[in-house]
Amino acid sequence: MKNSYTAIGYVEPGSLAQEAGLEAGDKLLKINGHEFYDILEYRFLTSEYEVVLLVEKKDGTIEEITIENDYEDLGIDFEESLADKPQSCRNKCIFCFIDQLPKGMRETVYFKDDDTRLSFLQGNYVTLTNMTDDDIDRLIKMRISPINISVHTTNPELRVEMLNNKNAGKLYNIMKRFAENKIHMNCQIVLCIDYNDKEELDRTITDLSELYPYTESVSVVPVGLTAYRENLCSLKAFDKESSKKVIQQVENWQNKLLDKIGTRFVYPADEFYINAGIKIPDADTYEGFPQLENGVGLIASMKEEFEMGIKHLKTCKINREVSVATGEISYDFIKKLCTLLEEKISGLTINVYPIKNNFFGGGVSVSGLVVGTDIYTQLKDKTLGSKLLIPSSMLKADENIFLDDMTLEELSEKLEIEITPVNNDGFEFIESISGLEIDFDLL
């Protein structure tokens, strides 16, 4: 076998797999006569109407099972979610955030993944530096799309320098192959002062826009710097003036590309606008928010939903006090929303607390990197009311645990208060704070 991660971990009740007699602990050996590498190839091979599975049962016997699947999922989860070992990063990027993490965080945070399968399945961004020509051919053959790519620069020599990987300069040629085969891509640029900014940023945007429509969108995000950068490359943090220059440069490109290809195409992260003290554009500017996961348009999206929701929240009187904990960079925005809610609902008191990120050394201000320890130490003597709300981005996606390994339940016990995670959703924000329901029929 080409991989040893094909043991079935779960079979969905009532699924085609269960009806065919598959069980947790069985091993899937071949699909339609083909050995398979991973979850992507599994999905590709099982997309046929008739699927023939060669299975090693738990007792060691080998069975051939035929399933007519009517193009639906078979209902199998593997013990290893990718049906293969996750691919780790082979780069040593000058801006790598994981290299500047303090000790004491949850163990999984220190693993550097660079796996195209996670890009397709979960939206992770990958550099493609660990891909062979055969790997690229497989992606094209299976029509894997979209792929989210950490580009940073299309200058081959500069990309090799920034990623410290001799293979990094091949990226643009790979992307051209993807475009030729109609594979769609979203791109990310982590911007570093005096490296890939200014003229180099112009070059990268030019190159990527030439692959439109297969390169669908590009985010430009500021490099994140913590206090734990000993023996690492010296990098500058973006301040008010440097953030203004990035916004002006990118917005000039947006105007040019809107005329040329009909889309703004490239978007600065919210952090640039907040650092610069410039009003974040309206929701329409983000054209459907293709880069929300990169912190692009989060505020505009939530603001739009909040404004719609509050219009259809009945004016009433209640007796309720709650608190909201947020990152420093989001404080002014969240405080403004809470003030509007207090004006709308008589008897509602909302305490908004910006949490300084001491865990990372004080230089990181986004909400998604706030840890449980900082929340506890800064709120333990504060008035919290009946409930504390936090952004769900502070927690692991599939588990209620902070980056410092403190669980939500532990923090709740320490603060002696119910804690509710809230998504970046204006409607959910209103309902979680007020305890009232929005009449969506009126929207």
C-alpha positions, -999 to +999 in steps of 0.1 A: +000+000+000+011+035-007-001+048+027-009+032+060-035+057+072-066+041+056-082+026+087-118+037+090-125+056+122-163+062+118-191+051+096-222+073+095-254+056+106-277+050+076-250+058+051-241+038+020-210+026+038-230+012+067-255-005+043-226-021+026-213-036+059-183-013+065-173-008+101-149+013+121-116-005+122-119-019+086-091-008+063-098+005+028-071-009+005-082-001-031-109+019-049-119+006-084-087-013-085-066+018-076-044+023-045-050+058-032-028+083-015-051+105+006-085+119+013-085+139-020-078+108-041-104+089-021-130+115-030-119+116-066-121+078-070-154+074-051-171+100-073-180+073-099-216+059-100-203+024-092-176+021-066-157-012-060-139-012-026-112-037-016-115-039+022-095-056+049-120-064+076-112-062+113-107-099+115-081-098+087-102-112+059-103-094+025-136-085+009-146-068-023-176-046-019-195-029-047-215+003-039-238+022-062-235+056-047-257+079-069-229+104-066-233+109-028-208+107+000-202+071+012-203+081+049-167+072+059-143+091+081-108+078+084-089+075+117-065+101+102-087+128+087-065+131+056-061+093+052-024+103+052+002+120+073-002+158+073+024+176+052+046+199+073+062+231+062+097+230+048+103+267+048+120+290+073+101+322+065+115+354+079+080+364+091+069+330+104+045+335+133+050+300+148+088+307+151+080+336+175+055+318+198+061+316+235+061+284+254+030+271+271+005+270+242-015+241+231+007+215+214-009+215+180-002+252+175+035+245+171+030+222+141+036+240+108+013+226+082+017+233+045-008+208+031-027+215-001-054+190+011-061+212+041-062+242+017-090+226-003-108+210+027-104+237+053-093+269+036-057+268+049-031+288+029-001+269+015+032+278-001+035+249-026+072+246-018+069+210-008+051+199-040+067+177-066+058+179-103+039+146-098+020+163-069+010+192-091-001+168-119-023+150-094-040+182-083-047+191-119-059+156-127-083+157-098-095+192-106-088+204-070-102+239-068-099+264-052-064+263-037-054+290-012-018+301-018+006+320+004+023+340-023+040+369-005+059+378-037+061+367-073+097+377-076+115+343-076+147+355-060+129+375-033+105+346-025+135+323-021+150+348+003+118+354+023+109+317+026+145+305+029+137+276+005+153+271-029+121+257-043+101+289-034+109+306-067+090+281-088+056+294-075+045+316-104+051+290-130+030+265-109+003+291-107+003+296-144-001+259-149-031+259-125-046+288-145-041+271-178-060+241-164-087+263-149-078+257-113-090+286-092-068+302-066-071+327-037-039+344-026-023+359+005+005+384+008+021+388+043+036+423+039+070+430+054+085+465+053+115+469+030+110+434+016+079+427-005+062+462-002+063+492-024+076+483-060+077+446-051+040+447-041+032+464-074+050+436-092+031+409-073-003+424-078+005+429-115+015+392-119-014+378-100-040+400-118-027+386-151-040+352-140-075+365-134-102+350-134-084+319-121-067+339-094-099+352-078-087+374-049-057+386-031-054+397+006-026+419+018-020+415+056+006+431+079+033+409+093+025+398+129+053+404+154+055+392+190+081+399+217+096+365+211+119+371+181+153+363+195+177+353+168+151+359+141+152+383+112+148+420+122+114+432+109+095+465+114+060+467+126+035+488+106+026+521+122+001+548+113+021+563+084+033+530+068-003+516+071-016+547+053+008+542+024-002+505+020-039+515+019-033+542-007-012+518-028-037+489-027-067+512-032-050+527-063-048+491-076-084+484-067-096+514-088-073+504-117-084+467-117-121+476-113-118+494-146-096+468-162-111+434-152-143+443-134-132+435-098-112+452-071-093+419-068-069+429-040-079+439-005-060+452+026-066+436+060-088+455+085-057+460+106-042+484+081-072+507+083-074+506+121-036+513+124-039+542+100-070+557+116-089+555+083-126+545+081-130+509+069-149+507+035-185+497+033-194+460+028-200+464-010-163+472-015-154+437-004-174+420-032-188+391-013-159+389+013-136+364-004-109+369+022-127+370+056-105+343+070-075+366+065-091+394+085-102+412+054-137+428+057-145+413+091-156+447+105-175+457+074-193+424+073-203+425+110-213+462+108-236+455+078-253+426+097-255+446+129-272+476+112-297+454+095-304+435+127-308+464+151-334+480+128-356+449+133-351+446+170-381+459+188-376+487+212-382+474+247-371+475+284-352+448+301-330+444+332-297+429+320-260+434+324-234+416+304-198+420+294-178+417+262-140+409+260-123+417+228-088+424+214-074+459+216-076+465+179-114+458+178-123+477+210-135+510+195-157+492+169-172+468+195-178+496+220-196+516+193-220+487+186-226+481+222-235+518+228-260+516+200-276+486+216-278+503+250-295+532+233-320+509+216-328+487+247-336+504+279-322+487+310-294+469+290-258+475+304-228+463+284-193+464+298-167+462+270-132+453+280-101+454+257-078+426+266-041+435+263-022+405+249+006+402+275+010+365+266+026+375+232+045+404+247+019+432+242+026+438+205-003+416+192-037+432+193-061+411+173-089+392+191-081+358+176-048+356+195-061+366+230-055+338+255-075+326+285-048+337+310-049+373+299-087+374+300-087+360+336-060+383+350-075+414+334-112+407+343-110+389+376-117+421+395-141+436+370-178+439+370-191+413+345-228+410+351-246+378+342-226+367+312-193+373+294-191+372+256-159+365+237-152+362+200-152+325+190-120+332+171-102+331+204-109+294+206-098+264+185-121+258+156-133+224+168-127+226+206-134+252+234-097+258+242-076+289+241-041+291+226-025+289+261-042+255+266-068+269+290-103+256+283-134+277+282-148+257+311-117+265+332-119+302+325-157+302+333-150+285+366-122+309+375-143+340+367-174+324+381-195+334+351-211+319+321-190+326+290-205+326+255-184+325+223-199+346+195-190+344+158-182+374+137-219+378+129-238+410+136-271+392+141-256+367+165-239+395+184-272+414+190-291+383+201-263+370+224-259+403+241-296+413+244-311+379+250-338+390+224-346+375+190-344+395+158-375+391+136-357+379+104-390+378+086-388+416+086-353+417+070 
